[in-house]
Amino acid sequence: MKKVFRLIFLGVIIGITVKVLNKKQISIHDLAKTLSEQVASAVEEFIREVGQPDPGEQEDDRQVHASLQDTEPLATQPFSNDVPERDAGNGLEFNGSRIRNKIDLTGSGVYGREYLIPRDTKKDKGRWRELDKWAREIPPQYEQSIEQLIGKLMKPAKNELEKARLIYSWIATHIHYDDRGFNTGFYCDTEAGSVLKYKVAVCQGYSNLFTALGLAAGLEVVSVTGYSKGISYTPGSRFHDTNHAWNAFKAEGIWRLADLTWGAGHGKAVNGRLVSEMEFNDFWFDTDPDRFIFTHLPQSTQYQFSSQQVSFAEYQRMLKISEAYFALGFDGTACLAKVKNGQALELPFVYHIDGAIQALSLQQERIVPANQPIRLKVRSEEAVEMAVINNGEWIYMQQSGEEFLAVIDPRPGDLSLQVKFDPGENFFNTVLKYEVR
């Protein structure tokens, strides 16, 4: 209770201080930032001491039917206060005062160190969109049986990978997660025909349906049971029983991985009960095994497919790396190599954003060397503006088509990447947050 009173007291002090400073027209940007960090630290400490589940409390073996992805890797973080505006002189207007971009080196002749990230050239996003639309719009009259659905669903498929993609897309957009079963322990039937009929499933049902449809389409596909770091996982937890099911399938002679449950949406806890939301997510289709292994460990090692085998003990010690981090394009193989070599992974904080961004040149790790110019480059079809904030100083990135570029000389402190997707809104969302040393 003492910590609760401390939090309430700190909140009151912040409120009074902000009110007084506003009356005196004193800028509170830095002060508010410092105080908010103290509040966040106190909240985290309170949660750790009184709100953290006991790592020794484990789910029973029925959880093999119940694993669901987290709602977001980290909650969306809008950065809406005191957003400076551009002016024609490449400066910034901030609370009526002009601020120069002293650390913006773009166009100065300084190239800056690059942390290049290879592009994924294996996936044709345009073709995927066509197939996803076809699967999403299959008329209900074709859903009466496995054979009938496959007969209609496979019409546009040109190869094995496209067959698997169509099945993935149909399941992920038509099958709802069984919240009632998760919350009560009374699960719906996980047999493929039943899932097709009632359109409700938990992980084993999603996996069984993908297997049944894949086999009917002529694919080599299996259901995989194992351990996942999903919605009920907390750092330090130990696994005693398997708690999730997903799939492995072969296409073009290569074994690949897919998690239909996580591809269909995400969940969050509301008043101690799971509430899931359908939201198509193609990250979990044909996922790189070296990324997949940070959240999924198959019970049978033959279904890992990663560049280096991970033992059960290693998996339990490994950092859970969020989908949002890898979705930016960061390299799972490099992360896995560090783990296998016994090196610590220090990754930037990654936040959920409502749009797609592809990193072209960004540092993978959290610590950025100070006073060494770096080149930041990202691509996004949806972003309208992007910026970098280093210790409260804003640097708008230069835009060329879908690419955004900045060359900066980072100063010690925090550094974050910001994005705006809606031109009508006056706020940015944080994508990544680094520490400059």
C-alpha positions in Angstrom: 0.0 0.0 0.0 2.9 2.4 0.7 3.8 2.2 -3.0 0.2 3.1 -4.0 0.3 6.2 -1.8 3.7 7.1 -3.2 2.3 6.9 -6.8 -0.8 9.0 -5.8 1.4 11.6 -4.1 3.8 11.8 -7.0 0.8 12.3 -9.4 -0.6 15.2 -7.3 2.8 16.9 -7.2 3.2 16.6 -10.9 -0.3 18.1 -11.5 0.3 21.1 -9.2 3.8 21.7 -10.7 2.4 21.6 -14.3 -0.4 24.0 -13.4 2.0 26.5 -11.8 4.5 26.4 -14.6 1.7 26.9 -17.2 0.5 30.0 -15.4 4.0 31.4 -15.5 4.4 30.5 -19.2 7.5 28.3 -18.4 8.2 25.5 -20.9 7.6 22.2 -19.1 8.8 19.9 -21.9 12.0 18.7 -20.2 10.5 18.8 -16.7 7.4 16.8 -17.6 9.6 14.3 -19.4 11.7 13.8 -16.3 8.8 13.5 -14.0 6.9 11.1 -16.3 10.0 8.9 -16.3 9.9 8.8 -12.5 6.3 7.8 -12.5 6.9 5.1 -15.1 9.8 3.8 -13.0 7.6 3.7 -9.8 4.8 2.0 -11.6 7.1 -0.7 -13.0 8.5 -1.3 -9.5 5.0 -1.5 -8.0 3.9 -4.0 -10.7 7.0 -6.1 -10.2 6.4 -6.3 -6.4 2.7 -6.8 -6.1 1.3 -7.4 -9.6 3.6 -9.9 -11.2 2.4 -13.5 -11.4 4.4 -16.0 -9.5 6.8 -17.6 -12.0 6.2 -20.9 -10.3 2.5 -20.9 -11.2 2.2 -22.8 -14.4 -0.7 -23.5 -16.7 -1.9 -27.1 -16.8 -1.5 -29.2 -20.0 -4.8 -28.1 -21.4 -3.0 -24.9 -22.4 -1.9 -26.7 -25.6 -5.3 -25.5 -26.8 -5.1 -22.0 -25.5 -2.0 -20.0 -26.5 -2.7 -16.6 -28.1 -0.5 -13.8 -29.2 0.0 -10.7 -27.1 -2.1 -7.7 -27.9 1.0 -5.7 -28.9 4.7 -6.0 -28.3 4.5 -2.7 -26.4 1.6 -0.4 -26.3 1.2 2.3 -28.9 3.1 5.4 -27.8 1.8 8.6 -29.3 4.2 11.6 -29.1 1.6 14.3 -29.4 2.8 17.0 -27.0 4.8 20.0 -28.3 5.3 18.7 -31.8 7.4 21.3 -33.6 6.5 22.4 -37.1 8.8 22.8 -40.0 9.7 26.2 -41.5 11.2 27.3 -44.8 14.6 27.8 -43.2 14.9 24.1 -42.2 14.5 25.2 -38.6 11.7 24.3 -36.2 9.0 26.3 -34.4 8.7 25.1 -30.8 6.6 27.0 -28.3 7.1 30.2 -30.4 11.0 29.8 -30.4 13.1 28.9 -33.3 15.2 25.7 -32.9 17.9 24.8 -35.4 18.5 21.2 -36.4 22.2 21.4 -35.3 22.6 17.6 -35.5 21.0 17.1 -38.9 23.9 16.4 -41.3 21.7 15.4 -44.3 23.1 17.1 -47.4 26.3 18.2 -45.6 28.6 15.8 -47.3 28.9 13.7 -44.2 27.7 10.2 -45.2 27.5 8.6 -41.7 27.9 5.0 -40.7 25.2 2.6 -42.1 23.6 -0.4 -40.6 22.2 -1.9 -43.7 19.4 -4.4 -43.5 18.9 -6.8 -46.4 15.6 -6.6 -48.1 13.3 -9.6 -48.2 13.1 -10.3 -51.9 11.4 -13.7 -51.6 7.9 -12.4 -51.1 5.8 -10.7 -53.7 3.5 -8.5 -51.7 1.4 -7.5 -54.7 0.7 -11.1 -55.5 0.0 -11.9 -51.8 -2.6 -9.1 -51.8 -4.4 -10.6 -54.7 -4.5 -14.1 -53.1 -5.5 -12.6 -49.7 -8.5 -10.8 -51.4 -9.6 -14.0 -53.1 -9.5 -16.0 -49.9 -11.2 -13.3 -47.9 -14.1 -13.1 -50.4 -14.9 -16.8 -50.9 -18.7 -17.1 -50.8 -20.2 -18.9 -47.8 -21.8 -21.6 -50.0 -18.4 -23.1 -50.6 -17.7 -23.7 -46.9 -19.9 -26.8 -46.4 -16.9 -29.2 -46.6 -13.1 -29.4 -46.7 -13.3 -30.7 -50.3 -15.8 -28.0 -51.5 -13.8 -25.2 -49.9 -10.5 -26.3 -51.4 -12.1 -26.7 -54.9 -13.0 -23.0 -54.9 -10.1 -21.6 -52.8 -7.3 -23.1 -54.9 -8.4 -21.7 -58.3 -5.9 -18.9 -58.5 -3.0 -20.9 -57.0 0.1 -21.4 -59.3 2.4 -23.3 -57.0 2.6 -24.9 -53.6 3.5 -21.7 -51.7 0.5 -19.9 -53.2 -1.8 -22.8 -52.1 -0.5 -22.5 -48.6 -1.0 -18.8 -48.6 -4.6 -19.1 -49.7 -5.3 -21.5 -46.9 -3.6 -19.3 -44.4 -5.5 -16.3 -45.5 -8.9 -18.0 -45.5 -8.5 -19.4 -42.0 -7.0 -16.2 -40.6 -10.0 -14.1 -41.9 -12.8 -16.6 -41.1 -12.0 -18.4 -37.9 -12.6 -16.7 -34.6 -10.7 -17.4 -31.4 -12.6 -19.3 -28.7 -12.5 -16.7 -25.9 -15.2 -18.5 -24.0 -13.2 -21.7 -24.0 -10.0 -20.0 -23.0 -11.7 -18.2 -20.1 -13.7 -21.2 -18.8 -11.6 -24.2 -19.7 -14.5 -25.7 -21.7 -13.0 -25.7 -25.2 -14.8 -26.2 -28.5 -14.2 -29.2 -30.6 -10.7 -28.9 -32.3 -11.4 -31.4 -35.1 -11.0 -29.8 -38.5 -14.6 -30.4 -39.7 -16.0 -28.9 -36.5 -13.8 -25.8 -36.8 -14.9 -25.3 -40.4 -18.6 -25.7 -39.4 -18.7 -23.4 -36.4 -15.9 -21.0 -37.3 -14.5 -21.0 -33.8 -11.2 -22.5 -32.6 -8.2 -22.4 -30.3 -4.7 -23.1 -31.4 -5.1 -26.9 -31.9 -8.2 -26.3 -34.0 -6.5 -23.7 -36.2 -3.6 -26.1 -36.7 -5.8 -29.1 -37.4 -7.9 -27.1 -40.0 -4.7 -25.9 -41.8 -3.4 -29.5 -41.9 -6.7 -30.8 -43.3 -7.0 -28.1 -46.0 -3.3 -28.4 -46.9 -3.6 -32.2 -47.3 -6.7 -31.8 -49.4 -4.8 -29.3 -51.6 -2.0 -31.8 -52.1 0.5 -30.2 -49.8 2.9 -31.9 -47.3 1.8 -30.4 -44.0 1.9 -31.3 -40.3 0.6 -30.0 -37.0 3.3 -29.1 -34.6 3.0 -29.0 -30.8 5.4 -27.1 -28.6 6.1 -24.2 -26.3 5.2 -20.6 -27.1 5.8 -17.3 -25.4 2.3 -15.9 -25.9 -0.2 -13.9 -23.9 0.4 -15.8 -20.6 4.2 -15.7 -20.8 6.2 -13.6 -18.3 10.0 -13.3 -18.3 11.5 -15.9 -16.1 8.5 -18.3 -16.5 9.4 -22.0 -16.8 7.5 -24.4 -19.0 6.4 -27.8 -17.7 4.0 -28.7 -20.5 3.5 -27.8 -24.1 1.1 -24.9 -24.5 0.6 -24.2 -28.2 0.1 -25.7 -31.7 1.1 -24.4 -35.1 2.1 -25.9 -38.5 5.0 -26.8 -40.8 4.5 -27.3 -44.5 6.6 -28.0 -47.5 6.6 -25.7 -50.6 9.1 -25.7 -53.4 11.1 -28.3 -51.6 11.6 -26.2 -48.4 9.9 -26.8 -45.0 8.3 -23.6 -43.8 6.4 -22.4 -40.7 3.0 -20.9 -40.1 1.1 -19.9 -36.9 -2.6 -19.6 -37.9 -3.7 -18.6 -34.4 -1.4 -15.6 -34.2 -2.0 -14.8 -37.8 -5.8 -14.4 -37.1 -5.5 -11.8 -34.5 -4.4 -10.9 -31.0 -5.8 -10.8 -27.5 -5.6 -8.8 -24.3 -6.7 -9.3 -20.7 -9.9 -7.3 -19.7 -10.9 -7.7 -16.0 -8.9 -10.9 -15.8 -10.5 -12.5 -18.9 -9.2 -12.9 -22.5 -10.8 -10.6 -25.1 -9.5 -11.4 -28.6 -9.7 -9.3 -31.8 -9.6 -10.6 -35.3 -6.9 -8.8 -37.3 -5.2 -10.4 -40.3 -1.4 -10.6 -39.7 0.8 -12.2 -42.4 4.0 -12.0 -40.4 3.2 -15.6 -39.2 3.1 -17.1 -42.7 6.3 -18.5 -44.0 8.1 -16.9 -41.0 11.9 -17.1 -41.0 12.7 -20.0 -38.6 15.5 -17.9 -36.9 12.8 -15.3 -36.0 10.2 -17.9 -35.2 12.4 -19.7 -32.6 12.3 -16.7 -30.2 8.6 -17.3 -29.5 8.1 -20.9 -30.6 9.9 -24.1 -29.6 8.6 -27.4 -31.1 8.5 -30.4 -28.9 10.2 -32.3 -31.6 13.5 -30.7 -32.7 12.9 -31.9 -36.3 10.5 -29.0 -36.8 12.8 -26.2 -35.7 14.4 -25.6 -39.1 16.5 -22.8 -37.6 20.1 -22.2 -38.6 21.2 -23.4 -35.1 19.4 -25.9 -32.9 18.0 -24.5 -29.7 17.7 -26.7 -26.6 14.7 -26.5 -24.2 17.0 -25.0 -21.5 18.2 -22.3 -23.9 14.7 -21.5 -25.0 13.6 -20.9 -21.5 16.5 -18.5 -20.9 16.1 -16.7 -24.3 14.8 -13.2 -24.5 11.3 -13.1 -26.1 11.7 -10.9 -29.2 8.5 -9.4 -30.4 7.0 -9.7 -33.8 7.2 -5.9 -34.2 11.0 -6.0 -34.0 11.4 -8.6 -36.7 8.6 -7.1 -38.8 10.9 -4.0 -39.3 13.3 -6.3 -41.1 15.9 -7.0 -38.4 17.9 -10.1 -38.7 16.9 -13.1 -36.6 20.0 -15.1 -37.6 22.2 -12.5 -36.0 20.2 -12.5 -32.8 20.2 -16.3 -32.6 24.0 -16.4 -33.2 24.5 -14.1 -30.2 22.3 -16.3 -28.1 24.2 -19.4 -29.0 27.5 -17.6 -28.3 26.3 -16.7 -24.9 26.2 -13.0 -25.6 23.5 -10.7 -24.1 20.9 -9.2 -26.5 20.2 -5.5 -25.8 17.5 -4.5 -28.3 15.8 -1.2 -28.7 12.3 -0.8 -27.3 9.8 -1.4 -30.1 6.2 -0.1 -30.2 3.1 -1.1 -31.9 2.2 1.1 -34.8 -0.9 1.1 -37.1 1.1 1.0 -40.3 4.0 -0.7 -42.1 7.6 0.4 -42.0 10.6 -1.4 -43.5 14.0 -0.6 -42.1 16.7 -0.1 -44.7 19.5 1.3 -42.5 18.9 1.1 -38.7 21.0 -0.2 -35.8 19.7 -3.5 -34.5 20.8 -3.1 -31.0 19.7 -0.6 -28.3 23.0 1.2 -27.6 24.0 3.7 -30.2 27.6 5.1 -30.1 27.6 8.8 -29.3 29.2 11.5 -31.6 29.6 9.1 -34.5 27.4 10.2 -37.4 24.9 7.5 -38.5 22.7 7.2 -41.5 19.0 6.3 -40.9 16.9 5.2 -43.8 13.5 3.6 -43.8 10.7 2.8 -46.4 7.0 3.1 -45.9 4.1 3.2 -48.3 1.8 4.7 -45.7 3.9 7.2 -43.7 3.4 10.9 -44.5 6.2 12.2 -42.2 9.0 10.7 -40.1 11.4 12.3 -37.6 14.1 11.5 -35.2 14.2 12.9 -31.6 17.5 13.0 -29.8 17.3 14.5 -26.2 14.2 16.5 -27.2 15.7 17.9 -30.4 13.6 17.0 -33.5 15.1 16.2 -36.9 12.6 15.7 -39.7 13.7 13.0 -42.1 14.0 13.9 -45.8 11.5 12.2 -48.0 12.0 10.8 -51.5 9.0 8.8 -52.7 8.5 6.1 -50.1 11.9 6.5 -48.5 12.9 8.6 -45.5 16.5 9.6 -44.8 18.4 11.4 -42.0 22.1 11.6 -41.2 22.7 12.6 -37.6 25.4 13.0 -35.0 23.8 11.4 -32.0 24.3 13.0 -28.6 24.3 11.0 -25.3 20.8 10.3 -24.0 17.6 9.0 -25.7 17.0 8.7 -29.4 13.7 7.6 -31.0 12.3 7.1 -34.4 8.8 8.8 -34.9 6.2 8.3 -37.7 3.0 10.1 -38.7 0.5 8.2 -40.9 -2.4 10.6 -41.0 -1.7 14.1 -42.4 -4.8 15.4 -40.6 -3.4 14.5 -37.1 -0.9 16.5 -35.1 0.9 13.7 -33.5 3.6 11.2 -34.2 3.9 7.6 -32.9 7.1 6.2 -31.5 8.5 3.3 -33.6 11.8 2.5 -31.9 13.7 4.0 -28.9 17.5 3.7 -28.5 20.0 4.8 -25.9 23.0 6.9 -27.0 26.2 6.4 -25.1 
